């Protein structure tokens, strides 16, 4: 392993659009269910539901966080409803499994989705056995990334030392606080040159091929 990652003992992965490509469009199913939930729960039109879903995500970090703040909804039912999706389009990623299994130390998933969603998706990708723990938003007391409290809660639970850790994310907002904590940060699927992002890669396989093998 190259020296710039030789100190890493904790590998923290986001889930959606990080462990798999957004081209699979799996999250489209979740967005449809979010819109349906909003329409039924708030008695609004499709157009209003789409607007609210995006507004809550931009303003609060997740649609659920916005709903809880402004509408006081039942988070457990919401998480079960919006993650009841078909995973048939996901294929096992044996190359990524090999890369992750080769990493020294702890490997965890931390998602703003539910813990069960993380488990289900990782199984469909053939990655379930790669990780020691799966943390969903319920484990962060329903406080979403990018809020610092969410990271504090999960890192305390998982006994992660941020100065010996790296975070993989597709949303650059969610890398600001990890950077401030002393973590290495990797933006997956996009490119953004800024002080709080140490690595950019189109996908995780490319990242590991470049950074671990030179």
Buried (B, 14 or more C-beta within 10 A) or exposed (E): BEEEBEEBBBBBBBBBBBBBBBEBEBBEBBBEBBBBBBBEBBEBEEEBBBEBBBEBBEEBBBBBBBBBEBEEBEBEEBBEBBBEBEBEEBEEBEEBBEBBEEBEEBBBBBBBBBBBBBBBBBBBBBBBEBBEBBBBBBBBEBBBBBBBEBBBBBBEBBEBEBEBBBBBBBBBEBBBBBBEBEBBBBBBBBEEEEEBBBBBBEBBBEBBBEBEEE
